[in-house]
Amino acid sequence: MFRWAIIFAVIALIASLLGFGGVAGLSQQFAVILLVVALILAVIGFFSRGH
């Protein structure tokens, strides 16, 4: 899931460099959402492995 967040961040960077503001904003939002979900799942997995 971290890989997808990085991919969307790169897409946002390339789109912003090419002048596609809407696509860049949307890709950046997807990257942030995926990163937050991945971090939440990582924390849950970290705490559930101890039991």
Number of C-alpha atoms within 10 A of each C-alpha: 13 14 12 14 22 16 16 21 20 16 19 24 19 14 17 17 11 10 11 13 14 12 16 22 17 13 22 22 16 18 24 15 13 19 18 14 15 17 14 12 12 12 11 11 11 11 9 9 7 6 5
